[in-house]
Amino acid sequence: MTLQKIGAPLRAFFIVSSTVSWIGLWLTGFNIAHWFLYIAPTAFLIAGITGICPGMMLSNKLFEKKETTQT
């Protein structure tokens, strides 16, 4: 599996989405929100900062084109 970095527009999208989600969690109250709600904003933030998106890596692996041999 090759490690593919995402482009700047998608990184900006992930950072903005993460920020909006973290603001929503803060307004709800960190002690009220369930721990599962922290997973997506954290993954978005990591993907936005590093440029490595585990979700894209997984979907590329699941839906990769199979090479066919011609006879």
Stockholm file with secondary structure:
# STOCKHOLM 1.0

chainA/1-71         MTLQKIGAPLRAFFIVSSTVSWIGLWLTGFNIAHWFLYIAPTAFLIAGITGICPGMMLSNKLFEKKETTQT
#=GR chainA/1-71 SS CCCCBCCHHHHHHHHHHHHHHHHHHHHHCTTTSCGGGGHHHHHHHHHHHHSBCHHHHHHHHHTCCCCCCCC
#=GC SS_cons        CCCCBCCHHHHHHHHHHHHHHHHHHHHHCTTTSCGGGGHHHHHHHHHHHHSBCHHHHHHHHHTCCCCCCCC
//
